[in-house]
Amino acid sequence: MQTSEAGVEEAFVFLLESGIIKEANNVPPNAADGGNMKYIITTEGMGCEHCIKRVTAAMQTLNAAIIYVKLNDIAVDFNGNENDLRNAIEDLGFDVISIKAQ
């Protein structure tokens, strides 16, 4: 299912306002502070609001603090192995193009 950019933005705002995801300034400390590491993940295959919700749920299952989830673009703070992130996304049927730790 394809959707408009406005529809994606509405889904993101809904997830943000409902508390399902948090804004970037509300995430845990980074790895330098002894906390989580920030990961930027680029994917292929996410095409609708439902995809965003599925990836959001998968990240929450891993206890990753979500910075944002957009079509094919995800940012999380995560205290774990980046392969866990990759596997969770690929298990949903999306291709992971890159994962960059920051």
DAURKA-V223341 format. One record per residue. N is the residue number from 1. D_CENTER is the distance of its C-alpha to the mean C-alpha in Angstrom with 2 decimals. Layout:
n->N d_center->D_CENTER
n->N d_center->D_CENTER
//
This chain:
n->1 d_center->19.48
n->2 d_center->19.08
n->3 d_center->18.48
n->4 d_center->19.31
n->5 d_center->17.31
n->6 d_center->18.72
n->7 d_center->17.43
n->8 d_center->13.82
n->9 d_center->14.51
n->10 d_center->16.21
n->11 d_center->13.41
n->12 d_center->11.10
n->13 d_center->14.21
n->14 d_center->14.92
n->15 d_center->11.72
n->16 d_center->12.37
n->17 d_center->16.06
n->18 d_center->15.94
n->19 d_center->14.24
n->20 d_center->11.36
n->21 d_center->9.01
n->22 d_center->10.78
n->23 d_center->11.84
n->24 d_center->11.68
n->25 d_center->15.21
n->26 d_center->14.61
n->27 d_center->12.58
n->28 d_center->14.69
n->29 d_center->16.89
n->30 d_center->16.13
n->31 d_center->17.83
n->32 d_center->20.98
n->33 d_center->21.54
n->34 d_center->21.29
n->35 d_center->17.84
n->36 d_center->14.36
n->37 d_center->13.38
n->38 d_center->10.80
n->39 d_center->8.99
n->40 d_center->8.28
n->41 d_center->7.48
n->42 d_center->9.59
n->43 d_center->10.19
n->44 d_center->13.10
n->45 d_center->13.95
n->46 d_center->11.50
n->47 d_center->14.20
n->48 d_center->14.05
n->49 d_center->12.84
n->50 d_center->13.17
n->51 d_center->10.68
n->52 d_center->8.00
n->53 d_center->9.48
n->54 d_center->9.72
n->55 d_center->6.23
n->56 d_center->5.69
n->57 d_center->8.99
n->58 d_center->8.53
n->59 d_center->6.24
n->60 d_center->8.94
n->61 d_center->11.53
n->62 d_center->10.94
n->63 d_center->11.29
n->64 d_center->8.32
n->65 d_center->8.47
n->66 d_center->5.56
n->67 d_center->6.90
n->68 d_center->5.52
n->69 d_center->4.12
n->70 d_center->7.40
n->71 d_center->9.57
n->72 d_center->9.15
n->73 d_center->7.20
n->74 d_center->3.79
n->75 d_center->4.97
n->76 d_center->5.56
n->77 d_center->9.17
n->78 d_center->10.37
n->79 d_center->14.02
n->80 d_center->14.46
n->81 d_center->14.92
n->82 d_center->12.56
n->83 d_center->14.24
n->84 d_center->12.79
n->85 d_center->9.21
n->86 d_center->11.04
n->87 d_center->13.09
n->88 d_center->10.67
n->89 d_center->9.17
n->90 d_center->12.79
n->91 d_center->14.21
n->92 d_center->12.76
n->93 d_center->14.73
n->94 d_center->12.41
n->95 d_center->13.60
n->96 d_center->11.86
n->97 d_center->13.82
n->98 d_center->12.98
n->99 d_center->11.29
n->100 d_center->12.78
n->101 d_center->13.41
n->102 d_center->14.63
//
